[in-house]
Amino acid sequence: MCLAIPVRIVELDGDNAVVSAMGNRFRAKTNLLPNVKLGRLVLVHAGFAISLVDEEDAKTVPCNIEQHFFREARITGYRLTKAA
């Protein structure tokens, strides 16, 4: 399964960005979004920022991802527990 996740750009140098999501920081290329600014939310897939993201839409993604994995666990019989 492939996921594109919303992240916030916390560092930007040309088309090289450091982005932050759910407590993790990683690098992403922003050359597909030439006018992107520091602090913006973007959707990242395979290391590339592919779209700007609305602040309200971004808030629902962690919940949706968690719901998906717990639903899949029920279907397949895997046992997952929430982290404390």
Secondary structure as GFF3:
##gff-version 3
##sequence-region A 1 84
A	DSSP	beta_strand	5	13	.	.	.	ID=ss1
A	DSSP	beta_strand	16	21	.	.	.	ID=ss2
A	DSSP	beta_strand	24	29	.	.	.	ID=ss3
A	DSSP	beta_strand	41	45	.	.	.	ID=ss4
A	DSSP	beta_strand	48	52	.	.	.	ID=ss5
A	DSSP	alpha_helix	55	76	.	.	.	ID=ss6
###
